[in-house]
C-alpha cells in the first residue's frame, strides 16, 4: 500500500480555485484610459445641443 502524502505545508482557505478573486496588481490605464468616457460625455452634450437647436429653430 502506498504511503500517504503529508499535508503539513498547506493552510486552510488558501487554495487557488477557478472562482477565486485575482489579487494581483491592478491594471492602470494611465492618462489615455478615460478617453472613452470623455468621448461619450462630449457626444451626449453635442446631441443635447443639437436637439435644443432643432427645437428652437426647427
Biopython code that builds the backbone (N, CA, C, O; Angstrom):
import numpy as np
from Bio.PDB.StructureBuilder import StructureBuilder

atoms = [
    (1, "UNK", "N", (0.834, -1.175, 0.000)),
    (1, "UNK", "CA", (0.000, 0.000, 0.000)),
    (1, "UNK", "C", (0.890, 1.254, 0.000)),
    (1, "UNK", "O", (1.875, 1.324, 0.734)),
    (2, "UNK", "N", (0.533, 2.227, -0.822)),
    (2, "UNK", "CA", (1.342, 3.438, -0.955)),
    (2, "UNK", "C", (1.198, 4.313, 0.287)),
    (2, "UNK", "O", (0.141, 4.382, 0.913)),
    (3, "UNK", "N", (2.295, 4.970, 0.612)),
    (3, "UNK", "CA", (2.271, 5.874, 1.773)),
    (3, "UNK", "C", (1.500, 7.141, 1.423)),
    (3, "UNK", "O", (1.502, 7.594, 0.279)),
    (4, "UNK", "N", (0.851, 7.692, 2.416)),
    (4, "UNK", "CA", (0.073, 8.905, 2.210)),
    (4, "UNK", "C", (0.969, 10.139, 2.236)),
    (4, "UNK", "O", (1.909, 10.210, 3.027)),
    (5, "UNK", "N", (0.675, 11.129, 1.355)),
    (5, "UNK", "CA", (1.478, 12.342, 1.320)),
    (5, "UNK", "C", (1.167, 13.198, 2.537)),
    (5, "UNK", "O", (0.031, 13.246, 3.008)),
    (6, "UNK", "N", (2.188, 13.868, 3.033)),
    (6, "UNK", "CA", (1.991, 14.788, 4.144)),
    (6, "UNK", "C", (1.424, 16.102, 3.622)),
    (6, "UNK", "O", (1.793, 16.557, 2.540)),
    (7, "UNK", "N", (0.537, 16.703, 4.384)),
    (7, "UNK", "CA", (-0.045, 17.984, 4.010)),
    (7, "UNK", "C", (0.301, 19.016, 5.069)),
    (7, "UNK", "O", (-0.562, 19.794, 5.475)),
    (8, "UNK", "N", (1.531, 19.037, 5.518)),
    (8, "UNK", "CA", (1.918, 19.913, 6.613)),
    (8, "UNK", "C", (2.047, 21.370, 6.176)),
    (8, "UNK", "O", (1.827, 22.274, 6.982)),
    (9, "UNK", "N", (2.402, 21.612, 4.902)),
    (9, "UNK", "CA", (2.622, 22.986, 4.485)),
    (9, "UNK", "C", (1.371, 23.634, 3.902)),
    (9, "UNK", "O", (1.439, 24.770, 3.433)),
    (10, "UNK", "N", (0.247, 22.956, 3.919)),
    (10, "UNK", "CA", (-0.986, 23.530, 3.395)),
    (10, "UNK", "C", (-1.734, 24.258, 4.491)),
    (10, "UNK", "O", (-1.873, 23.753, 5.605)),
    (11, "UNK", "N", (-2.210, 25.439, 4.171)),
    (11, "UNK", "CA", (-3.017, 26.206, 5.114)),
    (11, "UNK", "C", (-4.461, 26.185, 4.644)),
    (11, "UNK", "O", (-4.704, 26.294, 3.442)),
    (12, "UNK", "N", (-5.404, 26.053, 5.520)),
    (12, "UNK", "CA", (-6.805, 26.031, 5.077)),
    (12, "UNK", "C", (-7.243, 27.404, 4.562)),
    (12, "UNK", "O", (-6.851, 28.439, 5.100)),
    (13, "UNK", "N", (-8.055, 27.389, 3.521)),
    (13, "UNK", "CA", (-8.570, 28.619, 2.964)),
    (13, "UNK", "C", (-7.629, 29.348, 2.034)),
    (13, "UNK", "O", (-7.933, 30.466, 1.617)),
    (14, "UNK", "N", (-6.505, 28.761, 1.695)),
    (14, "UNK", "CA", (-5.541, 29.430, 0.823)),
    (14, "UNK", "C", (-5.510, 28.812, -0.574)),
    (14, "UNK", "O", (-4.607, 29.124, -1.350)),
    (15, "UNK", "N", (-6.440, 27.972, -0.910)),
    (15, "UNK", "CA", (-6.425, 27.316, -2.215)),
    (15, "UNK", "C", (-6.770, 28.277, -3.327)),
    (15, "UNK", "O", (-7.551, 29.206, -3.120)),
    (16, "UNK", "N", (-6.206, 28.075, -4.499)),
    (16, "UNK", "CA", (-6.480, 28.916, -5.661)),
    (16, "UNK", "C", (-7.473, 28.182, -6.548)),
    (16, "UNK", "O", (-7.081, 27.365, -7.381)),
    (17, "UNK", "N", (-8.718, 28.462, -6.376)),
    (17, "UNK", "CA", (-9.745, 27.842, -7.196)),
    (17, "UNK", "C", (-10.001, 28.657, -8.455)),
    (17, "UNK", "O", (-9.434, 29.735, -8.637)),
    (18, "UNK", "N", (-10.850, 28.137, -9.309)),
    (18, "UNK", "CA", (-11.150, 28.826, -10.566)),
    (18, "UNK", "C", (-11.968, 30.085, -10.321)),
    (18, "UNK", "O", (-11.916, 31.023, -11.117)),
    (19, "UNK", "N", (-12.723, 30.116, -9.228)),
    (19, "UNK", "CA", (-13.596, 31.251, -8.964)),
    (19, "UNK", "C", (-13.004, 32.242, -7.969)),
    (19, "UNK", "O", (-13.693, 33.176, -7.557)),
    (20, "UNK", "N", (-11.760, 32.066, -7.578)),
    (20, "UNK", "CA", (-11.156, 32.986, -6.617)),
    (20, "UNK", "C", (-10.844, 34.314, -7.285)),
    (20, "UNK", "O", (-10.594, 34.380, -8.489)),
    (21, "UNK", "N", (-10.865, 35.358, -6.490)),
    (21, "UNK", "CA", (-10.567, 36.690, -6.986)),
    (21, "UNK", "C", (-9.055, 36.829, -7.110)),
    (21, "UNK", "O", (-8.308, 36.531, -6.178)),
    (22, "UNK", "N", (-8.622, 37.290, -8.286)),
    (22, "UNK", "CA", (-7.188, 37.502, -8.500)),
    (22, "UNK", "C", (-6.785, 38.789, -7.800)),
    (22, "UNK", "O", (-7.324, 39.854, -8.105)),
    (23, "UNK", "N", (-5.850, 38.706, -6.871)),
    (23, "UNK", "CA", (-5.464, 39.869, -6.091)),
    (23, "UNK", "C", (-4.085, 40.387, -6.489)),
    (23, "UNK", "O", (-3.316, 40.829, -5.636)),
    (24, "UNK", "N", (-3.780, 40.335, -7.750)),
    (24, "UNK", "CA", (-2.505, 40.845, -8.233)),
    (24, "UNK", "C", (-2.570, 42.348, -8.414)),
    (24, "UNK", "O", (-3.551, 42.977, -8.016)),
    (25, "UNK", "N", (-1.553, 42.929, -9.001)),
    (25, "UNK", "CA", (-1.574, 44.379, -9.234)),
    (25, "UNK", "C", (-2.665, 44.742, -10.228)),
    (25, "UNK", "O", (-2.862, 44.049, -11.226)),
    (26, "UNK", "N", (-3.370, 45.827, -9.953)),
    (26, "UNK", "CA", (-4.465, 46.235, -10.828)),
    (26, "UNK", "C", (-3.902, 46.896, -12.076)),
    (26, "UNK", "O", (-2.804, 47.452, -12.058)),
    (27, "UNK", "N", (-4.648, 46.831, -13.132)),
    (27, "UNK", "CA", (-4.210, 47.413, -14.402)),
    (27, "UNK", "C", (-4.482, 48.910, -14.364)),
    (27, "UNK", "O", (-5.622, 49.340, -14.189)),
    (28, "UNK", "N", (-3.443, 49.684, -14.527)),
    (28, "UNK", "CA", (-3.567, 51.133, -14.525)),
    (28, "UNK", "C", (-3.692, 51.603, -15.965)),
    (28, "UNK", "O", (-2.742, 51.461, -16.735)),
    (29, "UNK", "N", (-4.835, 52.159, -16.354)),
    (29, "UNK", "CA", (-4.995, 52.557, -17.746)),
    (29, "UNK", "C", (-4.179, 53.778, -18.121)),
    (29, "UNK", "O", (-3.947, 54.015, -19.307)),
    (30, "UNK", "N", (-3.739, 54.554, -17.153)),
    (30, "UNK", "CA", (-2.940, 55.734, -17.449)),
    (30, "UNK", "C", (-3.801, 56.898, -17.917)),
    (30, "UNK", "O", (-5.025, 56.858, -17.790)),
    (31, "UNK", "N", (-3.175, 57.923, -18.451)),
    (31, "UNK", "CA", (-3.944, 59.110, -18.831)),
    (31, "UNK", "C", (-4.867, 58.898, -20.022)),
    (31, "UNK", "O", (-5.812, 59.666, -20.200)),
    (32, "UNK", "N", (-4.625, 57.877, -20.846)),
    (32, "UNK", "CA", (-5.488, 57.652, -22.009)),
    (32, "UNK", "C", (-6.613, 56.680, -21.693)),
    (32, "UNK", "O", (-7.371, 56.317, -22.592)),
    (33, "UNK", "N", (-6.743, 56.255, -20.467)),
    (33, "UNK", "CA", (-7.759, 55.257, -20.127)),
    (33, "UNK", "C", (-9.165, 55.794, -20.098)),
    (33, "UNK", "O", (-10.111, 55.030, -20.288)),
    (34, "UNK", "N", (-9.345, 57.102, -19.862)),
    (34, "UNK", "CA", (-10.692, 57.639, -19.763)),
    (34, "UNK", "C", (-11.080, 58.450, -20.990)),
    (34, "UNK", "O", (-11.972, 59.295, -20.914)),
    (35, "UNK", "N", (-10.421, 58.207, -22.120)),
    (35, "UNK", "CA", (-10.768, 58.914, -23.355)),
    (35, "UNK", "C", (-12.177, 58.520, -23.786)),
    (35, "UNK", "O", (-12.925, 59.364, -24.279)),
    (36, "UNK", "N", (-12.550, 57.261, -23.609)),
    (36, "UNK", "CA", (-13.899, 56.821, -23.981)),
    (36, "UNK", "C", (-14.965, 57.526, -23.171)),
    (36, "UNK", "O", (-16.026, 57.861, -23.698)),
    (37, "UNK", "N", (-14.697, 57.757, -21.894)),
    (37, "UNK", "CA", (-15.662, 58.463, -21.046)),
    (37, "UNK", "C", (-15.848, 59.894, -21.522)),
    (37, "UNK", "O", (-16.969, 60.399, -21.585)),
    (38, "UNK", "N", (-14.742, 60.539, -21.854)),
    (38, "UNK", "CA", (-14.836, 61.915, -22.351)),
    (38, "UNK", "C", (-15.557, 61.953, -23.692)),
    (38, "UNK", "O", (-16.338, 62.869, -23.948)),
    (39, "UNK", "N", (-15.305, 60.976, -24.545)),
    (39, "UNK", "CA", (-15.954, 60.932, -25.855)),
    (39, "UNK", "C", (-17.459, 60.787, -25.698)),
    (39, "UNK", "O", (-18.225, 61.474, -26.373)),
    (40, "UNK", "N", (-17.886, 59.894, -24.807)),
    (40, "UNK", "CA", (-19.322, 59.696, -24.584)),
    (40, "UNK", "C", (-19.942, 60.965, -24.001)),
    (40, "UNK", "O", (-21.033, 61.365, -24.410)),
    (41, "UNK", "N", (-19.258, 61.599, -23.051)),
    (41, "UNK", "CA", (-19.777, 62.822, -22.441)),
    (41, "UNK", "C", (-19.939, 63.933, -23.487)),
    (41, "UNK", "O", (-20.974, 64.596, -23.537)),
    (42, "UNK", "N", (-18.917, 64.128, -24.315)),
    (42, "UNK", "CA", (-18.987, 65.179, -25.337)),
    (42, "UNK", "C", (-20.063, 64.861, -26.368)),
    (42, "UNK", "O", (-20.761, 65.761, -26.834)),
    (43, "UNK", "N", (-20.200, 63.585, -26.727)),
    (43, "UNK", "CA", (-21.232, 63.193, -27.689)),
    (43, "UNK", "C", (-22.627, 63.451, -27.125)),
    (43, "UNK", "O", (-23.502, 63.936, -27.842)),
    (44, "UNK", "N", (-22.844, 63.131, -25.847)),
    (44, "UNK", "CA", (-24.158, 63.365, -25.245)),
    (44, "UNK", "C", (-24.480, 64.849, -25.173)),
    (44, "UNK", "O", (-25.606, 65.260, -25.451)),
    (45, "UNK", "N", (-23.486, 65.657, -24.799)),
    (45, "UNK", "CA", (-23.703, 67.111, -24.743)),
    (45, "UNK", "C", (-23.987, 67.651, -26.141)),
    (45, "UNK", "O", (-24.869, 68.493, -26.313)),
    (46, "UNK", "N", (-23.249, 67.175, -27.136)),
    (46, "UNK", "CA", (-23.475, 67.621, -28.512)),
    (46, "UNK", "C", (-24.858, 67.257, -29.015)),
    (46, "UNK", "O", (-25.509, 68.066, -29.677)),
    (47, "UNK", "N", (-25.314, 66.057, -28.713)),
    (47, "UNK", "CA", (-26.654, 65.642, -29.129)),
    (47, "UNK", "C", (-27.704, 66.505, -28.434)),
    (47, "UNK", "O", (-28.697, 66.902, -29.043)),
    (48, "UNK", "N", (-27.474, 66.789, -27.151)),
    (48, "UNK", "CA", (-28.421, 67.645, -26.426)),
    (48, "UNK", "C", (-28.497, 69.039, -27.015)),
    (48, "UNK", "O", (-29.583, 69.610, -27.124)),
    (49, "UNK", "N", (-27.346, 69.598, -27.398)),
    (49, "UNK", "CA", (-27.333, 70.936, -28.004)),
    (49, "UNK", "C", (-28.015, 70.907, -29.368)),
    (49, "UNK", "O", (-28.733, 71.843, -29.718)),
    (50, "UNK", "N", (-27.799, 69.839, -30.145)),
    (50, "UNK", "CA", (-28.462, 69.730, -31.447)),
    (50, "UNK", "C", (-29.972, 69.652, -31.290)),
    (50, "UNK", "O", (-30.704, 70.297, -32.041)),
    (51, "UNK", "N", (-30.449, 68.872, -30.326)),
    (51, "UNK", "CA", (-31.895, 68.771, -30.093)),
    (51, "UNK", "C", (-32.449, 70.131, -29.677)),
    (51, "UNK", "O", (-33.514, 70.536, -30.141)),
    (52, "UNK", "N", (-31.729, 70.839, -28.802)),
    (52, "UNK", "CA", (-32.167, 72.161, -28.368)),
    (52, "UNK", "C", (-32.250, 73.130, -29.552)),
    (52, "UNK", "O", (-33.213, 73.888, -29.668)),
    (53, "UNK", "N", (-31.236, 73.104, -30.435)),
    (53, "UNK", "CA", (-31.256, 73.987, -31.594)),
    (53, "UNK", "C", (-32.380, 73.619, -32.560)),
    (53, "UNK", "O", (-33.020, 74.511, -33.116)),
    (54, "UNK", "N", (-32.633, 72.334, -32.772)),
    (54, "UNK", "CA", (-33.733, 71.928, -33.634)),
    (54, "UNK", "C", (-35.073, 72.364, -33.067)),
    (54, "UNK", "O", (-35.968, 72.744, -33.821)),
    (55, "UNK", "N", (-35.225, 72.315, -31.749)),
    (55, "UNK", "CA", (-36.479, 72.740, -31.134)),
    (55, "UNK", "C", (-36.649, 74.255, -31.242)),
    (55, "UNK", "O", (-37.764, 74.738, -31.441)),
    (56, "UNK", "N", (-35.568, 74.997, -31.115)),
    (56, "UNK", "CA", (-35.682, 76.462, -31.158)),
    (56, "UNK", "C", (-35.864, 76.979, -32.588)),
    (56, "UNK", "O", (-36.688, 77.864, -32.819)),
    (57, "UNK", "N", (-35.110, 76.443, -33.544)),
    (57, "UNK", "CA", (-35.125, 76.970, -34.903)),
    (57, "UNK", "C", (-35.812, 76.065, -35.907)),
    (57, "UNK", "O", (-35.889, 76.417, -37.084)),
    (58, "UNK", "N", (-36.301, 74.939, -35.499)),
    (58, "UNK", "CA", (-36.913, 73.995, -36.431)),
    (58, "UNK", "C", (-38.347, 74.272, -36.643)),
    (58, "UNK", "O", (-39.007, 73.563, -37.403)),
]
sb = StructureBuilder()
sb.init_structure("model")
sb.init_model(0)
sb.init_chain("A")
sb.init_seg("    ")
for serial, (resi, resn, name, xyz) in enumerate(atoms, 1):
    if name == "N":
        sb.init_residue(resn, " ", resi, " ")
    sb.init_atom(name, np.array(xyz, "f"), 0.0, 1.0, " ", f" {name:<3s}", serial, name[0])
structure = sb.get_structure()
